Amino acid sequence: MNENERHVIIIGGGVAGMSAAHELVERGFKVTVFERQEKLCGGKARSIPINGTATSPSKELPGEHGFRFFPGFYKHIIDTMKRIPFKGDLDEKCVADNLVDCPNMMMARANTIPIVLPSHLPRSIKGIRDLLEKIKIFDTGLSEEEKKLIALKLWQLLTSCKDRRFNEYERTGWWEFTEAAVHSEAYRTVFVDGLTRTLVAAKAETCNTKTNGDILVQLMFNMVDPTRHTDRILSGPTNEKWLTPWLDYLRSKNVCFNFASEAIDFEVKERKIASVKIKKDDLISSHEADYFICAVPVERAAPILNQRHLLELDPNLKFTDTLKKSVAWMNGIQFYLREDVKIVDGHIILSDSPWSLTAISQAQFWNVSLSDYGDGKVKGIISVDVSNWEKNGLLVNKPANKCNKCEVILEVWYQLKISFNTPVAILEDENLFMAFIDDSIIFSEDLFDEEKRKSNCDINTFVPYGANTVIENEEPLLVNEINTWSIRNDSRTSISNLFLASDYVRSFTDLATMEGANEAARRATNNIIDVSGSKAKYCKIWDIHEPKWLLFSKYLDKRRYKKGLSWKSHELWWVKLINYIIYLFRK
């Protein structure tokens, strides 16, 4: 069989859809992608050019759904980025070369001096001494007992066997695991809720320990490994540094992209998918192929997949309708500044902010000139993710999802100021040029008229008024709640030519991220290779990192787990010695 005769239609042009197209076209398959966005690919990862902000020949100011974050444990998406050509100013390179290291991270709190730490452990004696001196003066608000408990919980996550993580921690809430209810507000702010919200937009009371634990552990491994980058971002707007070159590359390989095209149904014939119905400009057309990949998020996949003629062939597709409720809001706001404010050279967790904010000051990492955007007046951009839209703010005394656009901007700016302006003012109202909210947040009325939005120069002109106007989030984020692994779908369905590739698909990554989407796309590609009889090489898939020096501790826990016993710390000297010997042997 010649793969060139095999046609794959991919529904969705986000990271999952583009990743699947990339893997398939490089293996000789014909690929067509249908994407509902009018012009942009990349899904939640895309930059969002802000209409009306450009003056010729400048480009529009770049907004975004949320800032990009490429931790060191990402393997799948980085491998793909290394295979995307990028034409730099001087030579040919790949888009992975556009990743830059964030050497530090900050934990900021209201009216308190922030904690700044390196994003990886020091790599010199001097660095270690400096770090120890810094730690001495940090005021976390934690008791000595709580500090020991955090260390114990992290050690438990590090040394629990896989069976316990999948079968016990999947059913255990993060709130329960961390014993949050019986400890201080500082403990919940720093360890339980702060990290949970900012990493995965999840509620500590309902998200599972398996996912949260795995991500924390991976970040810890990155920090102690001197060969890895713990935290990286792109050196400019996502579209320019990654997505547009990716789209150009796929088109050069003859991948056909159809924008403003939304899938509404699959047509079945002889127990297989015969075609997909696509709606574009109020017209509906049918498109045939040999194989079909549904690469849209679960809340968009559910209406397509939960139709009787599909459920008769694969009843498990019904679980997408249940899973679509396990989503939360994690959306971005960008503040454009007349003068750049670096704050810190890395990501920032505002650990006690009511709306669970994370932020980064971007211009310091970009190798583009901001004077080429808008009218040239913007010199800095602070990109913020809002992860809690359900808790009352400090200034407006309402949750974000009950605010109008103006109130959301006012409140987020206020929370930034009280976290950063200690002991001196870093963010000043007169430095704010304008703000932009992710356009997937739909308001019932736009409170900025076109002319005002173009100038939008004074925070004091943002007067809160109007009714509660946030009504919808078109792009929420899947969160892994307790007991949801069992209802998540595999990439291969019971319909022989229908495959799933999105971050809700079961994967090693097990998190709604670019990495999870890319891994799911690789799994879908491998299944198509398998059922088609192709001789193409399978995509490589990596499991999460399990350090060899912990193998013996995990073995001891596995013995306890098989006996029905709970986890127990093994801090005996001989356990440490055996772990170290195993590490040396395997190395």
N, C-alpha and C positions, 0 to 999 in steps of 0.2 A: 504493500500500500504506500502511496506517495502522500506525505503529510500536506503537500501543497494543495491537494484536492480536498482536504478537510478544513471546514470553515467553522470558526468559533465566534459566537456573538457574546459580548460582555455587556451586561447591564450595569452601568455606573462607571464614571470616569474619575473616581477618587483614587487614593493611594492603592487600594486593593485592586481596582479595575485596571489601573495603569501597570501595576506590578504583574498581573496576570497576562496582560497584553505583551509586556516586555518578555516574559519567560516563554510564552507561546510563539511569538513571531520569530524569536531567535532559534526556535526548534522547528521552523518551517511551516507552521500553521498559518492559514489566512485568518485575520482577526478584524472584527468590526466592533466598535465601542459606541454605545448610546449613553449620553450624559444629559441630565435635565438642566444643568446650568447653561446659560446662553453662550458664554464665551470661555469660561474658565474651567480648567481641570484641576485635579488634586484634592477635591472634597474639602474636608475640614482643615487640610494643610495649606490651602491656597492663600495667597495674598489677595486683598480686595482693593483694587484701585478706587479711590474716592471720587465719585463723579463731581465735576465742577470745580476741582481744586487746581487744575493745571492751567498754566498760561504758556502759549506756544513760545519756544519748542520744548518746554519742560514736560515731564511726566506727572501724572496724577499722584498725589500723596498715597503711600501704601498703607492700607489698613489690613487687618487680619482677624481670622476667627479666634486665634490665640497664638502666643509666641511658640516658636519651635524649640524642642528640647531633645537632644540626641545623646542620651547617657551611654557610657562605655559598654554596657551589656547588650546594646542593640547590635545584632549581627546581620539579620536578613536585609533590612533596608539599606544598611551601609554597603553590603555586598552589591546590591542593585545600583546604588549611587556610583560605585566604582566603575560601572559599566555604562555610564551615561556620559558621552563626550561633552566637554565645556570649552568653548573658545575664549581663552583669557586674553588679556591685553598683549602678552608677550609670546605665549606658546599654547599648544593644545594640552588640555588636561581633562580631568573628570570632575563631576559636580561634588564628589566626596572631598576634593581638594578645597572646596569652599567652606568646609567646617572649621571653625576656630574654637580654641579651648577657652573655657571660662575658669580662671584659676581660683576664684573665691566664691563663697556663698554667704548670704546674710540672713539672720533671723531677726526681724524687726518687731518691736512691740510698742504699743502706745505709750508715749511720754517716757520712754526708757531708752537708754543708750543701746543701740543694736549690737548683736553678737555677729562678728565677722570671722569666718573660718575658711581655711583652704578647702577646695573641693576634693583634694586628695591629701593623704598624709604626707608630711614633709619628707623630702628626699635628701636631707643633709642634717648633720648634727645641729647646726645653727638653726635650721628650720624647726627642728623638734623643740629646741630650747625656747624659741620665740612662741611657738604654739602653747607650750606649757605655761609661759608667762601670761599669755592672753587668757587662758582658761581660768587662771587663778582669780581674775577680776570679774568674771562673768556672773551676773546675778540672774539665774534661771527661775528663782522662786521655788525650786524643788527642794524637798527635804532629803536628808541623806538616805532615808529608807526608800524614797521614791527613785533616787538615782540608782540604788542597788537593784530595785525592781525592774527598772528599764533595762539595765545590763542583763539581768536574769532572763527577761522576756526575749531580748535579742539573741542571747545564747540558746534559748529554747528553739527559736526559729532556725538558727544555724545548725543545730544538731538533731532536729526531728527527721525521721525517715520519710521517704516519699509516700508510703502507704498512710502514715498518720496525717500528712499534709492533705492528701486527696480525700481521705475518708473521714477524718475527724475535723481538721481545720476548715474544710469546705463547709461544714455544718455549724461551725462556731463563729459567732459574731466577733468583730474586732473589739467592740466595747466589752464583751464578756471576757475575751482572752486577756486584755490588758488590765482587767479589774478596775475599770475607769470609775465605776459608781462609788467606790469606797476611798477614792483618793482626791487630791486637791484640784482646784481649778487650774493651777499652774501645770500639773501633771497632764490633765486632759488637753490643755492648750498646746503644750510643747510636744507631747508624745502621741496622745490618743487621737485627737481630732485634727490638730493642725497639719501633721504630716499626711494623714489620710485624705483630708479634703484637697490639699494642694497637689498631691500626687495623682489621685484617681477620681476626684470629684465625688467621692462616696461619703455616705453618712456612716459614722463610726458605729451607730446602733444597728445597722442592717447589713453592712458590707462584710464579706467573709474574710477570715484570718488567712486562708490559704493564699489568696491573691495579694493582700496587703503585706503579708509576711514575705512572700517571694520577692516582691519589688524592693522592700526595705533591705532584704539580705543582698540582692544583686547590687544595690547602690553601695552597701557596705563593702562588698568584695571589690568594687571599682575603686573605692577610696584607698584601700590598703594595697592595691596592685600598682606599683610604680610604672608599669608598662601601659596602663590604660588611661584614657581620658574619662574622667567621671562625668563631666558636663561640657557639652559643645552646642554651639548654635551656628547658623549660617552667617556668612559675611555680608549679607545684604537681604533685601526682600526675597521671600521664598520663591515667588514666580521667576524672578530674574536669575537666581542662583541655583535653582533646582527644577521647578516644574515646567517652565517654558523650554529649556534645553531638553528635558525629558520628552515633552510632547513633540518637539522637532525631531528628536532621534527616532521615536516610534513612527512618526509619519514618513521618515526617510526609509523605514523598513516596510512601508506600505500598510501600516495599520490605519484603518479608516475610522475617523472620529466624526460622530454626528452629535452636535450640540443642540440644546433646547429640545431634546427628545426624551420623553419619559415613558418607561415601560408600564403598561397597565394590566397586561394579562399574557399568559402563555397558552397557546393552542396545542391540544393533544391529539395525536393520531397513532393508533396501534401501540398504545401504552408508552409512547415517547413524546417528547416535545417536538412538535412539527415546526412551530414558528412563534415569534413573539409579536405582540401588538404594541406599536409605538404611537404615542400621541405627540404631534408637533403642529403648532399653530391651529389647534382645533381640528386637525385632520388625523385620522387613524389609519395606519398602514401595517401590513404584516410582513415579517422578514424571516426567511428560512435560514437554517444552518444545520450543521451536523451535531454541534455541541453548544450548550448555553451555560453561561456563568452568571449567577446573580451576585453582584458585588456591591450592592447598596446596603446602607445601615439597616439594622433590624427593624426599626420603626417604619421604614419604607419597604422593606422586604415583606413584612407581614401581610399587608393588604394584597400583594401580588400572589404570595404563596398559599394563603389561606382561602383557596377557592375549591369548591367541591371536586371538580374534575382532577385537581392536583392531589388533594387529600386522599382521594380514593386510591391513588397510586403510591403515595407515601404519607401515611398518617402522622409521621413525626414532624412534618412541616407545620403542624398546628402549634407546636411549641414556640414558634416565632411570635405568635400572637400573645402568648403569655410573657415571653421575654421582653417584648417591646415596652412593657411597663417598668422594666428595670433600667431606667435612664434618668440622668440628672443633667442639670444645666452647668456647663463650664464654658463660658464665652468671654471674649476679649473686649477690652477698651484700650484705645491708644490715645495718649496725650502728647500733642505736638508742641514743642517748646521753641521759644525764640533763641535761647541760649542753651547749649547742651548741659545736662546735669548727670554726671556719671554714677553717683551714689555709691556703687560697688561694682567691681568687674566680675559680675556673675549674677545668678538668679537670687531672688529675694523672696523669702517666706514671711508674710506678715502674720505671725502665728496667732495673735489674738484679735485680728480684725473680724468684725461680725460677719462680713461677707466672704471670709476665707480667701483673701487676695494673695496672689503671687505676682511678681513683677520682674522686669529687667529693663535696664537702660540700654538701648540698642546701638546708638550711633558709635559708641566706642569700639564696637566689634565689626562695624561695617566698613568695607573698602570702597563704598560708593559715596559720591558727594550729594548730600541732602539738598544742596543748592540747585540740583537738577530736577527737583520735585516741587510741585506746587508753584508758588510765586517766588521761591528762593528764600523765603523768610524763616523757614523751619530749620533749626540747627540740632535739635535733639528729639528723640521719641522714647517715651516710657510706655512699654506695652504691659498691660495688666490682664490677668485672668481672674474672673469672678466665679467662685465655685459654690457659694452659698447664696441662692436667690430667695431663700425662705425665712431668713432671720432679720429682725428689725435693724435698721441702720442706726448710727449715732446722731446724725444731723436731721434726717427726715423722719426718723422713728417709724419706718415702714420697711417691710421686706422689699428687695429689689424687684420681684415680680409683681409688685403692686404700685410701682413708681412709674412716672412718665419718664421720657428720655432725659429731660433736663435734670430731674431729681436723681437719677442713676449716676449721671456724670458728676453732679455736685457731691453726692455721698462718697463715691469712690475717691475723688480728689481729696475730700476731707480726711478719709481714712489713711490715705497715703501721707498727707501732711503730718498728722499726729504721730505717725510711725517713724517718719524720716526727719522731721524738724526738731531733733534733739541731739545735742544741746543748742544747735544754731539752725536757722531756717535754711533748708536746702531747696524746698519747693516753694516758690512765691507766685501768688496769683497773677502778677503782672507779666510773668514769664510764660504763661500759658497762651499759646496762639489759638488752638482749637482742639476739639476732642472728637473721636469717632467710636461708635458702638458697632460691634459685629452686626452686619445687616441680616443675619439669620434670626435676630431678635426682632419680632414684628410688633410695632406699636400701632394702636388704633388711629393715631394721628401723628404727623411729623411736626414737632414743635419748633423745628428750625426751618424758616423759609429759606429759599435758595440763596438770596443775597446775604442773609445773616450768616448762613452756614459757611459761605465763602470767606468771610472775614473772621467772625467768631473769635474775637481777640481778647475778651475780658471775662474772667470767671464770674465777675460780679454781674454780668448781664444774663447769666443763667438763673433766671428767677423761677423757683418752683411754682408751678400752677397747673391747673387742669385736673381731670379725673384720673383714676387709676388706669393707666393706658397700656401696660405690657400685657399682651394677650396670647402670644405664641412664641415658641422657640422651634424654628424649622430644623435645627441641627443639634439636638441634645446628644449626650455622650452615654454610652452603655456603661453601667457599673456592675461589678460582679457581686451580687447580693448572696446571702446565705442560701445554700441548696439550689443554685441555678446551673451548676455544671451539668447535672443530670438531664436538664431540658435543653441544653445547647446542642446545636446540630453539628454533625461532622461535615466535612467538605463534600463528601460523596453522598448523594441522596439515593433513594430506592428507585428513582426514575433514571434510567441508564444513561441519558445524555444531559442531565441537569446537575450542576455543581454549584456549591456556595463558596464565596470568597469574600468574607467581611470579618470585622474584628469580633463578631459574636460567635464565630466558628471555633470549635474546640482546637486549642493549639498549645504548644509549650509556653508561648509568651503569655497567654491567659490574661490579657489586658487590652482595653480599647485604646490602641495606640497605632501609630504608623508601622511600628514593628509587628504588632499583631496582625494588621491588615496585610502586610507583605508576606508574612508566614502563611496566612490563610490562602493567599493567591498562589503560593508555591504548592500548597497541598492540592488545590484545585487543578493546577497544571499537571502535577504528577498523576492524578487520577485520570485526566484526559489522555495522557501518554499511555497509561495502563489499559484503559478500555479501547483505545483506538488501535492498539497493537503497534504503535510507533516504536522505532528503535532509537528514538531520541534519548538523550541523557536526562535522568531525573534531576529536578531542582534539589539543591542541598538544603537541609533543614537542621537547625541547631537546637538542642535542648538547652535549658537554662544552666548556668554554670554551677557545678557542684564541686567545691574544692576538695582535692584528694586528701588533704590533711585532716578533713573532718569525717572521712569514711568510717573509721572505727567507732567514733561516737554515734554515727548514724546506724551502724550495725548493732550496737548495744541497744539503741532505741527500737530498732526493728524487732529485736528479740522480745523486748517488753511489750511492744504493740501486739505481737502475735499471741501473747499470753493475756491480752486484754488489760494490760497495766497502763497507767498514765505515764507521761514523760517524766524523766528524772534526770537531774544534772549529774554528770560523771566528771568531777573535777580532780580525780585521783591522779597522782603524778605518773603512774604507769599508763593511764589512758592517754595522757598528753604525749608520752614517749612513743607509744605505739602509733598514734596519729602522725607523729613526726617521721617515724621510720617508713610508714606507708607513703607519706608525701615524697620522701627522698627516693624510695624505690620506684614509684610511678613516674617521677620526674625524669 
